[in-house]
Amino acid sequence: MDPLENKQIVIDDTTLRDGEQTAGVVFNLDEKKRIARMLDDIGVGELECGIPAMGKQEQASIRALVDLGLNARLITWNRAVISDIQASLKTGVQAVDISLSVSDQHIQHKLGKSRGWVKEQLKVALGFAKKHDLYVSVGGEDASRADLNFLVELLHVAENEGADRFRFCDTLGILDPFATYEMVKYLRDRTWLDLEVHTHNDLGMATANAIAGIRAGAQFVNTTVNGLGERAGNAALEEVVMALKHACDIDPEIDTSRFVEISRFVGQASQHPVSDWKAVVGEKVFSHESGLHADGVIKNPRNYEGFDPAEVGLQRHMVLGKHSGSHGLRQRLEQLHVDLQGVDVDALLNRVRKISQTHKRAIDDMELLQLCQVA
């Protein structure tokens, strides 16, 4: 049976936690509230909203998010220690992620402990969380470098102690989609717990790995707006959702028409402006210049656009430059209400291409109109 069939994928967006852990990024409370409201409004099911153990100021900001009364479930990030979970309880959240290192690299060289210690740590922390009626995701830090059989042992501990799901973390972003699929599928076949995938973009494969994990049976997937996150970032919300819709034929029930609005705001708040060519939400990803492509789009946008730009809040742009063709030029002239009877289009096209090549850029409408007057 197709693991995607009839399954509702839950987006757990961690812009307010892992996104803010991007080096140098800080969101103030008003920005956090606005980001949370926007993500909630578009249908994101869960928001990882902070780390209460950081202190009273962080706890207060999380409490302010709880008080918004959002539809999305709010979940906090915690180490698998009782004091962290106690800090989360003070914020009023009903769900926690309890994270512990699961690879031998981390267990031996970060913690200086043993696998047995990790299992006992999980039992204690998870048991405490469940005694306080919390929904719990067990986060396997560095799971992509862990021994799979040890992960299965941890899954059984998590099952016995009442965990609600397990987060498979490619903490260093070292996997490819094929390895991600195989590892998540291995776990899927050996546990009844819901699985979650948390991917990083160090090798440029965060979105692909997130989709691979979902195809392997994960129901929850972590994202951040614009792919914010530590080092090279996380899987981008806008990319994962649009990939689910258009590559996997799954509708995650997200209002994608506000993606550009949200992307721009997070870009501003994080002081990390969005590249014009950023996948899905970049200002110029629906710009067409090449004569062949422009002609195809004019005839039918589906010829060279995988989805309507309006679906994410963008507009199509026909760019005039070195690679433009006559069809694209004619269309732009018509849009500018230029009488084509008095214009030698072929000669004008040559001038457009020459200017573009000389100045290494496209020409704008004012320049085009001036060229028409000269001609």
Secondary structure, DSSP 8 states (H G I E B T S, - for coil): --TTTT---EEEE-IIIIITTSTT----HHHHHHHHHHHHHTT--EEE---GGG-HHHHHHHHHHHTT--SSEEEEEEESSHHHHHHHHHHT-SEEEEEEE-SHHHIIIII---HHHHHHHHHHHHHHHHHTT-EEEEEEETGGGS-HHHHHHHHHHHHHTT--EEEEEETT----HHHHHHHHHHHHTT--SEEEEEEB-TTS-HHHHHHHHHHTT--EEEEBGGG--STT-B-BHHHHHHHHHHTS-------GGGHHHHHHHHHHHHT----TT-TTT-TTTTEE-SHHHHHHHHH-GGGT-SS-GGGGT---EE-BSTT--HHHHHHHHHHTT--GGG--HHHHHHHHHHHHHHHTS-B-HHHHHHHHHH-
